[in-house]
Protein backbone atom coordinates (compact mmCIF):
# COMPACT_ATOMS: atom_id res chain seq x y z
CA UNK A 1 0.00 0.00 0.00
CA UNK A 2 1.43 3.39 -0.96
CA UNK A 3 0.93 6.54 1.02
CA UNK A 4 -0.74 9.52 -0.60
CA UNK A 5 0.89 12.80 0.36
CA UNK A 6 -0.48 16.25 -0.32
CA UNK A 7 1.54 19.41 -0.58
CA UNK A 8 1.14 21.72 2.43
CA UNK A 9 0.24 25.29 1.53
CA UNK A 10 -0.04 27.90 4.27
CA UNK A 11 -2.50 29.84 2.11
CA UNK A 12 -5.14 27.18 2.82
CA UNK A 13 -5.11 28.19 6.50
CA UNK A 14 -5.14 31.98 6.15
CA UNK A 15 -8.89 32.48 6.29
CA UNK A 16 -9.35 35.65 8.35
CA UNK A 17 -7.52 38.94 8.89
CA UNK A 18 -6.70 37.72 12.41
CA UNK A 19 -5.10 34.54 11.02
CA UNK A 20 -3.03 36.62 8.61
CA UNK A 21 -1.89 39.08 11.29
CA UNK A 22 -0.97 36.27 13.70
CA UNK A 23 1.00 34.48 10.98
CA UNK A 24 2.90 37.64 10.06
CA UNK A 25 3.62 38.40 13.73
CA UNK A 26 5.05 34.90 14.19
CA UNK A 27 7.24 35.35 11.12
CA UNK A 28 8.51 38.69 12.44
CA UNK A 29 9.56 36.93 15.66
CA UNK A 30 11.17 33.93 13.94
CA UNK A 31 12.84 35.74 11.02
CA UNK A 32 16.61 35.06 11.03
CA UNK A 33 17.35 38.74 10.42
CA UNK A 34 17.41 38.78 6.65
CA UNK A 35 13.70 39.36 6.11
CA UNK A 36 13.22 36.05 4.31
CA UNK A 37 10.43 34.79 6.58
CA UNK A 38 8.65 38.14 6.50
CA UNK A 39 8.84 38.27 2.70
CA UNK A 40 7.55 34.70 2.46
CA UNK A 41 4.69 35.46 4.86
CA UNK A 42 3.66 38.52 2.85
CA UNK A 43 3.76 36.37 -0.28
CA UNK A 44 1.49 33.76 1.35
CA UNK A 45 -0.94 36.38 2.63
CA UNK A 46 -1.06 38.14 -0.75
CA UNK A 47 -1.75 34.81 -2.48
CA UNK A 48 -4.53 34.10 0.03
CA UNK A 49 -6.20 37.43 -0.74
CA UNK A 50 -5.48 37.38 -4.47
CA UNK A 51 -2.18 38.57 -5.89
CA UNK A 52 -3.75 40.59 -8.72
CA UNK A 53 -6.02 42.51 -6.36
CA UNK A 54 -3.19 43.22 -3.90
CA UNK A 55 -0.88 44.39 -6.70
CA UNK A 56 -3.58 46.76 -7.95
CA UNK A 57 -4.28 48.16 -4.46
CA UNK A 58 -0.55 48.58 -3.78
CA UNK A 59 -0.02 50.36 -7.09
CA UNK A 60 2.34 47.68 -8.38
CA UNK A 61 2.37 45.45 -11.41
CA UNK A 62 1.37 41.87 -10.70
CA UNK A 63 4.65 40.52 -12.08
CA UNK A 64 6.59 43.05 -9.99
CA UNK A 65 4.77 41.91 -6.87
CA UNK A 66 5.48 38.24 -7.62
CA UNK A 67 9.16 39.10 -8.16
CA UNK A 68 9.45 41.25 -5.02
CA UNK A 69 7.82 38.66 -2.76
CA UNK A 70 9.32 35.60 -4.44
CA UNK A 71 12.05 33.48 -2.88
CA UNK A 72 14.80 35.52 -4.58
CA UNK A 73 13.07 38.87 -4.13
CA UNK A 74 14.54 41.76 -2.20
CA UNK A 75 11.70 44.30 -1.93
CA UNK A 76 12.32 47.86 -0.87
CA UNK A 77 10.85 48.91 2.45
CA UNK A 78 8.41 51.21 0.63
CA UNK A 79 7.11 48.17 -1.27
CA UNK A 80 6.63 46.26 1.99
CA UNK A 81 4.62 49.15 3.44
CA UNK A 82 2.45 49.43 0.29
CA UNK A 83 1.78 45.69 0.31
CA UNK A 84 0.96 45.63 4.03
CA UNK A 85 -1.47 48.53 3.57
CA UNK A 86 -3.11 46.74 0.62
CA UNK A 87 -3.39 43.61 2.78
CA UNK A 88 -5.10 45.59 5.53
CA UNK A 89 -2.21 45.05 7.94
CA UNK A 90 -0.32 47.60 10.05
CA UNK A 91 3.29 47.59 11.11
CA UNK A 92 4.01 48.72 14.65
CA UNK A 93 6.85 48.43 17.11
CA UNK A 94 6.91 47.37 20.74
CA UNK A 95 9.76 47.33 23.19
CA UNK A 96 11.69 44.08 23.29
N, CA, C and O atoms as a Tinker XYZ file with bonds, in Angstrom:
   384  protein
     1  N      0.846000   -1.173000    0.000000    73     2
     2  CA     0.000000    0.000000    0.000000    64     1     3
     3  C      0.901000    1.249000    0.000000    63     2     4     5
     4  O      1.827000    1.354000    0.804000    81     3
     5  N      0.623000    2.167000   -0.888000    73     3     6
     6  CA     1.427000    3.395000   -0.960000    64     5     7
     7  C      0.699000    4.531000   -0.253000    63     6     8     9
     8  O     -0.529000    4.609000   -0.241000    81     7
     9  N      1.494000    5.391000    0.325000    73     7    10
    10  CA     0.927000    6.544000    1.018000    64     9    11
    11  C      0.684000    7.668000    0.026000    63    10    12    13
    12  O      1.490000    7.905000   -0.873000    81    11
    13  N     -0.430000    8.350000    0.198000    73    11    14
    14  CA    -0.740000    9.524000   -0.602000    64    13    15
    15  C     -0.385000   10.760000    0.208000    63    14    16    17
    16  O     -0.918000   10.964000    1.299000    81    15
    17  N      0.500000   11.573000   -0.311000    73    15    18
    18  CA     0.893000   12.801000    0.365000    64    17    19
    19  C      0.345000   13.991000   -0.407000    63    18    20    21
    20  O      0.271000   13.973000   -1.636000    81    19
    21  N     -0.034000   15.017000    0.328000    73    19    22
    22  CA    -0.482000   16.245000   -0.319000    64    21    23
    23  C      0.482000   17.361000    0.068000    63    22    24    25
    24  O      1.060000   17.353000    1.155000    81    23
    25  N      0.639000   18.290000   -0.815000    73    23    26
    26  CA     1.539000   19.414000   -0.577000    64    25    27
    27  C      0.882000   20.378000    0.399000    63    26    28    29
    28  O     -0.273000   20.764000    0.222000    81    27
    29  N      1.633000   20.767000    1.440000    73    27    30
    30  CA     1.143000   21.716000    2.427000    64    29    31
    31  C      1.258000   23.117000    1.855000    63    30    32    33
    32  O      2.303000   23.480000    1.314000    81    31
    33  N      0.208000   23.903000    1.967000    73    31    34
    34  CA     0.237000   25.293000    1.528000    64    33    35
    35  C     -0.388000   26.147000    2.624000    63    34    36    37
    36  O     -1.571000   26.009000    2.935000    81    35
    37  N      0.409000   27.021000    3.197000    73    35    38
    38  CA    -0.042000   27.896000    4.273000    64    37    39
    39  C     -1.283000   28.681000    3.879000    63    38    40    41
    40  O     -2.138000   28.964000    4.719000    81    39
    41  N     -1.379000   29.031000    2.611000    73    39    42
    42  CA    -2.500000   29.835000    2.110000    64    41    43
    43  C     -3.844000   29.200000    2.472000    63    42    44    45
    44  O     -4.819000   29.908000    2.721000    81    43
    45  N     -3.893000   27.885000    2.499000    73    43    46
    46  CA    -5.141000   27.180000    2.817000    64    45    47
    47  C     -5.634000   27.458000    4.233000    63    46    48    49
    48  O     -6.800000   27.208000    4.541000    81    47
    49  N     -4.760000   27.972000    5.096000    73    47    50
    50  CA    -5.106000   28.194000    6.500000    64    49    51
    51  C     -5.222000   29.674000    6.867000    63    50    52    53
    52  O     -5.478000   30.008000    8.024000    81    51
    53  N     -5.038000   30.540000    5.908000    73    51    54
    54  CA    -5.143000   31.982000    6.147000    64    53    55
    55  C     -6.538000   32.448000    5.735000    63    54    56    57
    56  O     -6.732000   32.993000    4.648000    81    55
    57  N     -7.489000   32.224000    6.613000    73    55    58
    58  CA    -8.894000   32.483000    6.293000    64    57    59
    59  C     -9.384000   33.847000    6.740000    63    58    60    61
    60  O    -10.272000   34.413000    6.102000    81    59
    61  N     -8.840000   34.388000    7.804000    73    59    62
    62  CA    -9.349000   35.648000    8.352000    64    61    63
    63  C     -8.212000   36.656000    8.510000    63    62    64    65
    64  O     -7.041000   36.277000    8.523000    81    63
    65  N     -8.554000   37.934000    8.630000    73    63    66
    66  CA    -7.520000   38.937000    8.888000    64    65    67
    67  C     -6.729000   38.637000   10.163000    63    66    68    69
    68  O     -5.533000   38.919000   10.231000    81    67
    69  N     -7.382000   38.074000   11.159000    73    67    70
    70  CA    -6.700000   37.721000   12.405000    64    69    71
    71  C     -5.680000   36.608000   12.176000    63    70    72    73
    72  O     -4.581000   36.648000   12.729000    81    71
    73  N     -6.042000   35.616000   11.362000    73    71    74
    74  CA    -5.103000   34.538000   11.015000    64    73    75
    75  C     -3.876000   35.114000   10.319000    63    74    76    77
    76  O     -2.743000   34.741000   10.622000    81    75
    77  N     -4.116000   36.028000    9.382000    73    75    78
    78  CA    -3.029000   36.616000    8.609000    64    77    79
    79  C     -2.107000   37.449000    9.495000    63    78    80    81
    80  O     -0.885000   37.370000    9.369000    81    79
    81  N     -2.685000   38.243000   10.385000    73    79    82
    82  CA    -1.890000   39.075000   11.287000    64    81    83
    83  C     -1.078000   38.209000   12.250000    63    82    84    85
    84  O      0.089000   38.503000   12.508000    81    83
    85  N     -1.676000   37.156000   12.777000    73    83    86
    86  CA    -0.966000   36.266000   13.703000    64    85    87
    87  C      0.190000   35.559000   12.992000    63    86    88    89
    88  O      1.271000   35.404000   13.559000    81    87
    89  N     -0.040000   35.142000   11.775000    73    87    90
    90  CA     0.998000   34.478000   10.979000    64    89    91
    91  C      2.161000   35.438000   10.724000    63    90    92    93
    92  O      3.322000   35.066000   10.891000    81    91
    93  N      1.849000   36.670000   10.319000    73    91    94
    94  CA     2.902000   37.642000   10.056000    64    93    95
    95  C      3.666000   37.990000   11.333000    63    94    96    97
    96  O      4.890000   38.124000   11.303000    81    95
    97  N      2.959000   38.136000   12.450000    73    95    98
    98  CA     3.624000   38.396000   13.733000    64    97    99
    99  C      4.605000   37.280000   14.082000    63    98   100   101
   100  O      5.728000   37.544000   14.509000    81    99
   101  N      4.176000   36.039000   13.897000    73    99   102
   102  CA     5.053000   34.903000   14.195000    64   101   103
   103  C      6.287000   34.920000   13.296000    63   102   104   105
   104  O      7.389000   34.601000   13.742000    81   103
   105  N      6.103000   35.289000   12.044000    73   103   106
   106  CA     7.244000   35.350000   11.124000    64   105   107
   107  C      8.189000   36.481000   11.475000    63   106   108   109
   108  O      9.401000   36.348000   11.305000    81   107
   109  N      7.646000   37.613000   11.970000    73   107   110
   110  CA     8.513000   38.687000   12.445000    64   109   111
   111  C      9.384000   38.190000   13.594000    63   110   112   113
   112  O     10.574000   38.501000   13.653000    81   111
   113  N      8.804000   37.428000   14.496000    73   111   114
   114  CA     9.556000   36.926000   15.657000    64   113   115
   115  C     10.589000   35.877000   15.280000    63   114   116   117
   116  O     11.661000   35.825000   15.882000    81   115
   117  N     10.286000   35.045000   14.300000    73   115   118
   118  CA    11.166000   33.931000   13.943000    64   117   119
   119  C     12.126000   34.245000   12.806000    63   118   120   121
   120  O     13.011000   33.438000   12.520000    81   119
   121  N     11.982000   35.391000   12.148000    73   119   122
   122  CA    12.842000   35.738000   11.015000    64   121   123
   123  C     14.311000   35.731000   11.455000    63   122   124   125
   124  O     14.639000   36.255000   12.519000    81   123
   125  N     15.194000   35.141000   10.642000    73   123   126
   126  CA    16.605000   35.059000   11.031000    64   125   127
   127  C     17.366000   36.382000   10.925000    63   126   128   129
   128  O     18.561000   36.431000   11.216000    81   127
   129  N     16.688000   37.446000   10.514000    73   127   130
   130  CA    17.347000   38.739000   10.424000    64   129   131
   131  C     17.562000   39.221000    9.002000    63   130   132   133
   132  O     18.017000   40.344000    8.782000    81   131
   133  N     17.237000   38.377000    8.043000    73   131   134
   134  CA    17.414000   38.782000    6.650000    64   133   135
   135  C     16.098000   39.112000    5.950000    63   134   136   137
   136  O     16.090000   39.434000    4.762000    81   135
   137  N     15.002000   39.034000    6.671000    73   135   138
   138  CA    13.697000   39.361000    6.108000    64   137   139
   139  C     13.064000   38.252000    5.286000    63   138   140   141
   140  O     11.970000   38.432000    4.751000    81   139
   141  N     13.724000   37.117000    5.175000    73   139   142
   142  CA    13.222000   36.046000    4.311000    64   141   143
   143  C     11.875000   35.487000    4.774000    63   142   144   145
   144  O     10.997000   35.223000    3.952000    81   143
   145  N     11.712000   35.310000    6.073000    73   143   146
   146  CA    10.433000   34.789000    6.576000    64   145   147
   147  C      9.319000   35.818000    6.427000    63   146   148   149
   148  O      8.181000   35.462000    6.120000    81   147
   149  N      9.636000   37.076000    6.639000    73   147   150
   150  CA     8.646000   38.141000    6.503000    64   149   151
   151  C      8.194000   38.252000    5.049000    63   150   152   153
   152  O      7.000000   38.369000    4.773000    81   151
   153  N      9.149000   38.215000    4.124000    73   151   154
   154  CA     8.836000   38.269000    2.702000    64   153   155
   155  C      7.972000   37.081000    2.292000    63   154   156   157
   156  O      7.005000   37.237000    1.547000    81   155
   157  N      8.324000   35.901000    2.778000    73   155   158
   158  CA     7.549000   34.699000    2.456000    64   157   159
   159  C      6.136000   34.785000    3.029000    63   158   160   161
   160  O      5.174000   34.379000    2.377000    81   159
   161  N      6.012000   35.313000    4.241000    73   159   162
   162  CA     4.690000   35.459000    4.856000    64   161   163
   163  C      3.836000   36.439000    4.068000    63   162   164   165
   164  O      2.656000   36.178000    3.836000    81   163
   165  N      4.410000   37.559000    3.654000    73   163   166
   166  CA     3.659000   38.524000    2.848000    64   165   167
   167  C      3.236000   37.911000    1.526000    63   166   168   169
   168  O      2.144000   38.189000    1.030000    81   167
   169  N      4.095000   37.077000    0.951000    73   167   170
   170  CA     3.755000   36.368000   -0.278000    64   169   171
   171  C      2.557000   35.441000   -0.043000    63   170   172   173
   172  O      1.614000   35.430000   -0.835000    81   171
   173  N      2.596000   34.675000    1.032000    73   171   174
   174  CA     1.493000   33.759000    1.346000    64   173   175
   175  C      0.188000   34.521000    1.570000    63   174   176   177
   176  O     -0.862000   34.125000    1.064000    81   175
   177  N      0.256000   35.606000    2.325000    73   175   178
   178  CA    -0.938000   36.378000    2.635000    64   177   179
   179  C     -1.494000   37.029000    1.366000    63   178   180   181
   180  O     -2.707000   37.061000    1.163000    81   179
   181  N     -0.607000   37.544000    0.517000    73   179   182
   182  CA    -1.058000   38.141000   -0.747000    64   181   183
   183  C     -1.700000   37.086000   -1.645000    63   182   184   185
   184  O     -2.702000   37.367000   -2.304000    81   183
   185  N     -1.143000   35.887000   -1.680000    73   183   186
   186  CA    -1.754000   34.813000   -2.478000    64   185   187
   187  C     -3.122000   34.440000   -1.917000    63   186   188   189
   188  O     -4.048000   34.146000   -2.673000    81   187
   189  N     -3.248000   34.454000   -0.594000    73   187   190
   190  CA    -4.527000   34.101000    0.033000    64   189   191
   191  C     -5.609000   35.125000   -0.319000    63   190   192   193
   192  O     -6.777000   34.768000   -0.474000    81   191
   193  N     -5.222000   36.385000   -0.444000    73   191   194
   194  CA    -6.201000   37.433000   -0.743000    64   193   195
   195  C     -6.361000   37.672000   -2.239000    63   194   196   197
   196  O     -7.330000   38.298000   -2.669000    81   195
   197  N     -5.430000   37.184000   -3.021000    73   195   198
   198  CA    -5.483000   37.383000   -4.469000    64   197   199
   199  C     -4.384000   38.337000   -4.908000    63   198   200   201
   200  O     -4.471000   39.544000   -4.681000    81   199
   201  N     -3.356000   37.795000   -5.533000    73   199   202
   202  CA    -2.178000   38.572000   -5.891000    64   201   203
   203  C     -2.513000   39.732000   -6.824000    63   202   204   205
   204  O     -1.957000   40.820000   -6.669000    81   203
   205  N     -3.397000   39.529000   -7.777000    73   203   206
   206  CA    -3.753000   40.591000   -8.717000    64   205   207
   207  C     -4.402000   41.761000   -8.005000    63   206   208   209
   208  O     -4.065000   42.916000   -8.263000    81   207
   209  N     -5.328000   41.466000   -7.116000    73   207   210
   210  CA    -6.018000   42.512000   -6.360000    64   209   211
   211  C     -5.037000   43.276000   -5.473000    63   210   212   213
   212  O     -5.094000   44.504000   -5.414000    81   211
   213  N     -4.153000   42.582000   -4.793000    73   211   214
   214  CA    -3.189000   43.223000   -3.903000    64   213   215
   215  C     -2.229000   44.091000   -4.702000    63   214   216   217
   216  O     -1.901000   45.199000   -4.279000    81   215
   217  N     -1.777000   43.605000   -5.846000    73   215   218
   218  CA    -0.881000   44.394000   -6.698000    64   217   219
   219  C     -1.569000   45.687000   -7.124000    63   218   220   221
   220  O     -0.965000   46.758000   -7.084000    81   219
   221  N     -2.818000   45.586000   -7.525000    73   219   222
   222  CA    -3.577000   46.761000   -7.949000    64   221   223
   223  C     -3.707000   47.763000   -6.804000    63   222   224   225
   224  O     -3.467000   48.956000   -6.992000    81   223
   225  N     -4.085000   47.285000   -5.620000    73   223   226
   226  CA    -4.280000   48.158000   -4.462000    64   225   227
   227  C     -2.964000   48.776000   -3.975000    63   226   228   229
   228  O     -2.961000   49.870000   -3.410000    81   227
   229  N     -1.855000   48.076000   -4.196000    73   227   230
   230  CA    -0.549000   48.577000   -3.781000    64   229   231
   231  C      0.074000   49.482000   -4.849000    63   230   232   233
   232  O      1.109000   50.106000   -4.614000    81   231
   233  N     -0.558000   49.549000   -6.013000    73   231   234
   234  CA    -0.020000   50.365000   -7.094000    64   233   235
   235  C      1.199000   49.749000   -7.761000    63   234   236   237
   236  O      2.090000   50.452000   -8.237000    81   235
   237  N      1.220000   48.418000   -7.785000    73   235   238
   238  CA     2.343000   47.684000   -8.376000    64   237   239
   239  C      1.838000   46.792000   -9.499000    63   238   240   241
   240  O      0.661000   46.432000   -9.531000    81   239
   241  N      2.714000   46.441000  -10.403000    73   239   242
   242  CA     2.374000   45.445000  -11.414000    64   241   243
   243  C      2.344000   44.064000  -10.768000    63   242   244   245
   244  O      3.091000   43.791000   -9.828000    81   243
   245  N      1.487000   43.211000  -11.273000    73   243   246
   246  CA     1.373000   41.865000  -10.698000    64   245   247
   247  C      2.696000   41.126000  -10.773000    63   246   248   249
   248  O      3.105000   40.484000   -9.805000    81   247
   249  N      3.373000   41.209000  -11.920000    73   247   250
   250  CA     4.654000   40.522000  -12.077000    64   249   251
   251  C      5.694000   41.088000  -11.110000    63   250   252   253
   252  O      6.506000   40.349000  -10.553000    81   251
   253  N      5.658000   42.410000  -10.919000    73   251   254
   254  CA     6.594000   43.051000   -9.986000    64   253   255
   255  C      6.364000   42.555000   -8.566000    63   254   256   257
   256  O      7.311000   42.330000   -7.813000    81   255
   257  N      5.095000   42.386000   -8.212000    73   255   258
   258  CA     4.775000   41.905000   -6.868000    64   257   259
   259  C      5.248000   40.465000   -6.689000    63   258   260   261
   260  O      5.836000   40.126000   -5.662000    81   259
   261  N      4.993000   39.614000   -7.690000    73   259   262
   262  CA     5.483000   38.235000   -7.623000    64   261   263
   263  C      6.995000   38.212000   -7.460000    63   262   264   265
   264  O      7.526000   37.438000   -6.663000    81   263
   265  N      7.693000   39.064000   -8.219000    73   263   266
   266  CA     9.156000   39.096000   -8.163000    64   265   267
   267  C      9.638000   39.594000   -6.805000    63   266   268   269
   268  O     10.555000   39.016000   -6.222000    81   267
   269  N      9.026000   40.666000   -6.298000    73   267   270
   270  CA     9.452000   41.247000   -5.021000    64   269   271
   271  C      9.252000   40.286000   -3.861000    63   270   272   273
   272  O     10.089000   40.210000   -2.961000    81   271
   273  N      8.143000   39.549000   -3.880000    73   271   274
   274  CA     7.821000   38.662000   -2.759000    64   273   275
   275  C      8.263000   37.222000   -2.986000    63   274   276   277
   276  O      8.073000   36.371000   -2.117000    81   275
   277  N      8.843000   36.946000   -4.133000    73   275   278
   278  CA     9.321000   35.604000   -4.441000    64   277   279
   279  C     10.546000   35.227000   -3.619000    63   278   280   281
   280  O     11.103000   36.063000   -2.908000    81   279
   281  N     10.957000   33.989000   -3.714000    73   279   282
   282  CA    12.054000   33.481000   -2.884000    64   281   283
   283  C     13.378000   34.198000   -3.124000    63   282   284   285
   284  O     14.232000   34.213000   -2.238000    81   283
   285  N     13.567000   34.788000   -4.294000    73   283   286
   286  CA    14.801000   35.521000   -4.583000    64   285   287
   287  C     14.579000   37.029000   -4.561000    63   286   288   289
   288  O     15.474000   37.797000   -4.912000    81   287
   289  N     13.386000   37.452000   -4.150000    73   287   290
   290  CA    13.070000   38.868000   -4.126000    64   289   291
   291  C     13.778000   39.610000   -3.005000    63   290   292   293
   292  O     14.161000   39.026000   -1.991000    81   291
   293  N     13.942000   40.899000   -3.208000    73   291   294
   294  CA    14.538000   41.762000   -2.200000    64   293   295
   295  C     13.781000   43.097000   -2.259000    63   294   296   297
   296  O     14.320000   44.100000   -2.726000    81   295
   297  N     12.521000   43.102000   -1.779000    73   295   298
   298  CA    11.698000   44.302000   -1.932000    64   297   299
   299  C     12.208000   45.468000   -1.092000    63   298   300   301
   300  O     12.761000   45.291000   -0.006000    81   299
   301  N     12.002000   46.662000   -1.632000    73   299   302
   302  CA    12.323000   47.863000   -0.873000    64   301   303
   303  C     11.320000   47.991000    0.275000    63   302   304   305
   304  O     10.221000   47.439000    0.230000    81   303
   305  N     11.732000   48.732000    1.299000    73   303   306
   306  CA    10.854000   48.913000    2.453000    64   305   307
   307  C      9.550000   49.586000    2.041000    63   306   308   309
   308  O      8.488000   49.247000    2.564000    81   307
   309  N      9.618000   50.534000    1.111000    73   307   310
   310  CA     8.407000   51.209000    0.629000    64   309   311
   311  C      7.435000   50.209000    0.013000    63   310   312   313
   312  O      6.222000   50.351000    0.166000    81   311
   313  N      7.952000   49.208000   -0.674000    73   311   314
   314  CA     7.105000   48.168000   -1.270000    64   313   315
   315  C      6.436000   47.353000   -0.178000    63   314   316   317
   316  O      5.252000   47.032000   -0.279000    81   315
   317  N      7.182000   47.017000    0.862000    73   315   318
   318  CA     6.630000   46.257000    1.991000    64   317   319
   319  C      5.470000   47.036000    2.613000    63   318   320   321
   320  O      4.417000   46.463000    2.892000    81   319
   321  N      5.661000   48.332000    2.831000    73   319   322
   322  CA     4.616000   49.153000    3.437000    64   321   323
   323  C      3.387000   49.215000    2.537000    63   322   324   325
   324  O      2.263000   49.100000    3.025000    81   323
   325  N      3.581000   49.395000    1.232000    73   323   326
   326  CA     2.453000   49.434000    0.290000    64   325   327
   327  C      1.682000   48.118000    0.308000    63   326   328   329
   328  O      0.451000   48.109000    0.318000    81   327
   329  N      2.413000   47.015000    0.313000    73   327   330
   330  CA     1.777000   45.690000    0.314000    64   329   331
   331  C      1.020000   45.472000    1.622000    63   330   332   333
   332  O     -0.114000   44.993000    1.607000    81   331
   333  N      1.632000   45.815000    2.743000    73   331   334
   334  CA     0.955000   45.632000    4.033000    64   333   335
   335  C     -0.324000   46.460000    4.095000    63   334   336   337
   336  O     -1.344000   45.990000    4.599000    81   335
   337  N     -0.275000   47.687000    3.586000    73   335   338
   338  CA    -1.474000   48.527000    3.568000    64   337   339
   339  C     -2.552000   47.901000    2.687000    63   338   340   341
   340  O     -3.723000   47.877000    3.064000    81   339
   341  N     -2.163000   47.393000    1.517000    73   339   342
   342  CA    -3.113000   46.737000    0.621000    64   341   343
   343  C     -3.703000   45.481000    1.250000    63   342   344   345
   344  O     -4.846000   45.119000    0.969000    81   343
   345  N     -2.927000   44.819000    2.099000    73   343   346
   346  CA    -3.394000   43.611000    2.777000    64   345   347
   347  C     -4.265000   43.930000    3.993000    63   346   348   349
   348  O     -4.868000   43.036000    4.588000    81   347
   349  N     -4.323000   45.207000    4.353000    73   347   350
   350  CA    -5.104000   45.587000    5.532000    64   349   351
   351  C     -4.366000   45.316000    6.828000    63   350   352   353
   352  O     -4.989000   45.106000    7.869000    81   351
   353  N     -3.042000   45.317000    6.772000    73   351   354
   354  CA    -2.214000   45.053000    7.943000    64   353   355
   355  C     -1.420000   46.304000    8.290000    63   354   356   357
   356  O     -1.087000   47.099000    7.411000    81   355
   357  N     -1.116000   46.477000    9.577000    73   355   358
   358  CA    -0.321000   47.605000   10.046000    64   357   359
   359  C      0.966000   47.089000   10.656000    63   358   360   361
   360  O      1.011000   46.005000   11.237000    81   359
   361  N      1.993000   47.877000   10.512000    73   359   362
   362  CA     3.289000   47.585000   11.107000    64   361   363
   363  C      3.437000   48.490000   12.319000    63   362   364   365
   364  O      3.260000   49.704000   12.218000    81   363
   365  N      3.761000   47.902000   13.466000    73   363   366
   366  CA     4.005000   48.721000   14.653000    64   365   367
   367  C      5.122000   48.091000   15.473000    63   366   368   369
   368  O      5.413000   46.902000   15.346000    81   367
   369  N      5.732000   48.900000   16.304000    73   367   370
   370  CA     6.854000   48.426000   17.110000    64   369   371
   371  C      6.471000   48.387000   18.582000    63   370   372   373
   372  O      5.668000   49.192000   19.056000    81   371
   373  N      7.057000   47.442000   19.287000    73   371   374
   374  CA     6.913000   47.369000   20.745000    64   373   375
   375  C      8.311000   47.168000   21.313000    63   374   376   377
   376  O      9.218000   46.709000   20.620000    81   375
   377  N      8.463000   47.507000   22.543000    73   375   378
   378  CA     9.762000   47.328000   23.191000    64   377   379
   379  C     10.055000   45.839000   23.372000    63   378   380   381
   380  O      9.181000   45.052000   23.738000    81   379
   381  N     11.286000   45.486000   23.109000    73   379   382
   382  CA    11.690000   44.083000   23.286000    64   381   383
   383  C     11.849000   43.837000   24.751000    63   382   384
   384  O     12.185000   42.725000   25.157000    81   383
